[in-house]
Amino acid sequence: MLGLIGKKLGQTRVYDGKGNAICVTVVLAGPNRVLQVKTQASADGYNAVQLGFDDQKEQRVTKPLLGHIKKHNGVAVKRVREFRDFSKDVKPGDIVGPSLFTVGQFVDASGITKGRGFEGVMKRHHFAGGPATHGAKGWRRRSGAIGQRLFPGTVMRGMKMPGHMGQVKRTAQNLEVIQVREADNILLIKGAIPGSEGDYIIIRTAKKIKKAAPVAAPSKKK
């Protein structure tokens, strides 16, 4: 599996070779610095690569993280992420970027969704609400009854209620890579990616994309 730490820069549209407009998300996908390489033969016991993204002043990094980075001769960064079973051979100090991916490849993008604050059930859970006519008063946007009668006489666990909406981790799967601009460390990915402009995101190879079936070789007739 391949992966990168990136930053969402915004959304725009580009045109393909046939003149069709494609909505894309612009992602700053590098440079990512390799901080540590773990192997199954070492004390770690598994294969993984730690990547760092977005340089930071040393005084703004926690001492445990700074000590870990300096142990592997790295520089202070804002984000560190570990990717297991990294399929590219790298060593500490190497720089990787959007060239890990190719045009037409499918990726998964993970990020933190936009915060919506405290929302009611109609916006948070898409409830229909109550009737607006026939004598109904005061509960147009309410959820209605939430409990039972004598037994069990309590609110069931998991009941959909008003509350905080957004600010949760979500993954958009099977997004196509439209352009790879290696000189600018930019990836143009088709569709929307969770998060606001400037948020950090994770780009990795798609896990659930269907692979093409192998083509059988034509049989030779005698």
Stockholm file with secondary structure:
# STOCKHOLM 1.0

chainA/1-222         MLGLIGKKLGQTRVYDGKGNAICVTVVLAGPNRVLQVKTQASADGYNAVQLGFDDQKEQRVTKPLLGHIKKHNGVAVKRVREFRDFSKDVKPGDIVGPSLFTVGQFVDASGITKGRGFEGVMKRHHFAGGPATHGAKGWRRRSGAIGQRLFPGTVMRGMKMPGHMGQVKRTAQNLEVIQVREADNILLIKGAIPGSEGDYIIIRTAKKIKKAAPVAAPSKKK
#=GR chainA/1-222 SS CCEEEEEEEEEEEEECTTSCEEEEEEEECCCEEEEEEECTTSTTCSCEEEEEEEECCGGGSCHHHHHHHHHTTCCCEEEEEEEETCCSCCCTTCEECGGGSCTTCEEEEEEECCCCEEECHHHHSCCCCCCSSTTCCSCTTCCCCCSCSSSSCSCCTTCCCSEEECCCEEEEEEEEEEEEEGGGTEEEEESCCSSCTTCEEEEEECSSCCCCCCCCCCCCCC
#=GC SS_cons         CCEEEEEEEEEEEEECTTSCEEEEEEEECCCEEEEEEECTTSTTCSCEEEEEEEECCGGGSCHHHHHHHHHTTCCCEEEEEEEETCCSCCCTTCEECGGGSCTTCEEEEEEECCCCEEECHHHHSCCCCCCSSTTCCSCTTCCCCCSCSSSSCSCCTTCCCSEEECCCEEEEEEEEEEEEEGGGTEEEEESCCSSCTTCEEEEEECSSCCCCCCCCCCCCCC
//
